[in-house]
Amino acid sequence: MKKKTLIDLFNESVARYGQNPFLWERDTVFRPTTYDEVNVQVHRLGAGLLALGLIKGERIALLAEGSSTWMISELAILFAGGVNVPLSVKLVESFDLQFRLNHSEARFILVSSTQLPKIRTIRKQLETVETVIVFGANPDELLDEEMDLNELYRMGDVFNKNNPDELDRVAESVQGDDLANITYTSGTTADPKGVMLTHRNFTANVAQCLSVIQIPEFFRTLLILPLDHCFAHVTGLYFFMSVGGSLATVPVGKTFIENIRNIPIAMKEFQPQVIMTVPALAKTFKNSVEQSVLSKGPSTVRLFHLGMKISMAYNKEGWNKGTHGSWMLIPLVKIFDKILFSKMRHALGGKLEFFVDGGAYLDIEMQKFWYAAGIPMYQGYGLSEATPVISCNMINNHKLGTSGQVVANLELILRDPDGKQVPKGEKGEITVRGENVMAGYWKNPEATVRTIKDGWLYTGDLGSLDEAGFLSVYGRSKSLLIGSDGEKYSPEGIEETITTLYPIIEQIMLYNNQNSYTTALIVPSKEALKRIVPAIETPEGQKEAIRLIFAVLNDFRKGGRHEGLFPERWLPSAFALLSENFNETNGMMNSTLKMVRGKIEKTYPDILGALLTAEGRKHFSDQNIKAIQELFAPNA
């Protein structure tokens, strides 16, 4: 029996949902393109690629913002027998793009006009690229070896007229084990690796997702994550396609900040039922809501906090809501929902039923916040090498604070460092085996052998399973704090909790490499400190800011309001403030908005070293005063 391909999946959806809206895009309003109409465009563009000379198995890179054109282009590449190499638009260093394009041996590049300058900068260094296909540009301004996308469509029309069945013949020859994507992941510690994902990897994971969450065909999703992000790629595009759903992308702004601002506008206008997110964006949404509440004055703030407290007390961890007498809170929960949380939902479009979060660690307070607001945020877990979904909480079966239960048709074993299975309830490395596990790393057999052993994918993540089969994920084994006695601890939970509960800390990275105590690099939130410390530009105001940050860390120690939440030895005994945040541009965040710890450590070795000295342990250290001064300098 033939293994299902993405081409099969698309054809089935076209046959079943042909007149349904599929892809939405905004000019002045969001306008739909149906499954049938997308099918026509895919056949035109796929034929154009054949006319250009594409041979089955060759790679085509795709560098563009999320759009209908992006998704149609990928489907056209697959129909023509090609392999898509999706590239992040957030790659700004020429070397990063050059490496991926040369390493993948891409023959063609599909690129948006806004990303074209990046390609032109490195064009002479691209060893295998023959033609750059551009969309959204003025055709008269294109250079040699550049082609307008509309010209490729015209070539496809001619090809189809002269060879009416050729594209379908090529598409039918594609097998489940043929490559569909090579997606580059830098992770948080290593150089880029090309994850080879087959057609069957994708279709298997779509089926596994359907075992967890079922949605009706009228559901919409707004893609706020980039399409080169494996989570958005599968759960946004192909999962929704498989059930006849529809999806839109956020209108592209001129800057990253403008893109973020466009999200709530698009949510309100498009009115999605589901949104896929990651912890960093979930935090942004929460902060936006809280800022809106703050702007309405002290009475509204007190009412909001009371409503949250009552709703959280009733909901608990989701699976146990209403227990131990908390059902008596139902009348109050309904009142606060009507006067507060329904308005909050209306501001997000009014139809949003839930979020799905693809991050390995989402702070439970964040989950309780959205649950109380009537828009649960169901946490899942996965990674690109598993295409990506491994587990997820479900609408009717969830437990806040966990990553849910393992999807169907996937084996999961937690192992100790010797590869032996650990008892239930104990921590071990998460290993999985199933049809969604990647084919390996492109041109990197050594890394493949280290990662896939006897068919089992060794994720490098630590996890545990409870008696009900809910998976808890604690972070990367390579990111662990290591004490002077060799004891290890995962820092993600502490970091996520601190930044969630205390807005004055924008980012924090804990560090301990066999030292006698743990230290931290902290990026303060400029806006939050300005609100709390009116005289922040003065020396005394800046010292007050440092005192507040120090007080946050003490809140988790003995006598603090969060005493006992985390072991004291892993809380930072010294901290250094930084005036520059961790972001994708400086390479300290990856495309999934996780900290690249190795890069951060290499960037600040002197500061990390100084934290182990007597001077460095002072919270009014020269480094901290300097960082605060830089952060609040007049032109900063």
FENZI-V547675 format. One record per helix or strand of 3 or more residues. SS is the DSSP state (H for helix, E for strand). FROM is the first residue (numbers start at 0). TO is the last residue. Records with the same first field share a line. If there is no record, write none. Layout:
SS=FROM-TO ; FROM-TO
//
This chain:
H=5-16 ; 34-50 ; 67-78 ; 93-103 ; 115-124 ; 138-140 ; 148-161 ; 165-172 ; 198-209 ; 229-241 ; 255-269 ; 278-293 ; 297-314 ; 325-346 ; 363-371 ; 383-385 ; 444-450 ; 476-478 ; 491-500 ; 525-531 ; 538-553 ; 567-569 ; 596-602 ; 604-609 ; 613-616 ; 621-630
E=20-25 ; 29-33 ; 58-62 ; 82-86 ; 107-111 ; 130-134 ; 145-147 ; 178-184 ; 192-197 ; 219-222 ; 245-248 ; 273-276 ; 353-356 ; 375-382 ; 387-391 ; 410-414 ; 427-432 ; 455-464 ; 469-475 ; 480-482 ; 504-510 ; 512-514 ; 518-523 ; 573-577
//
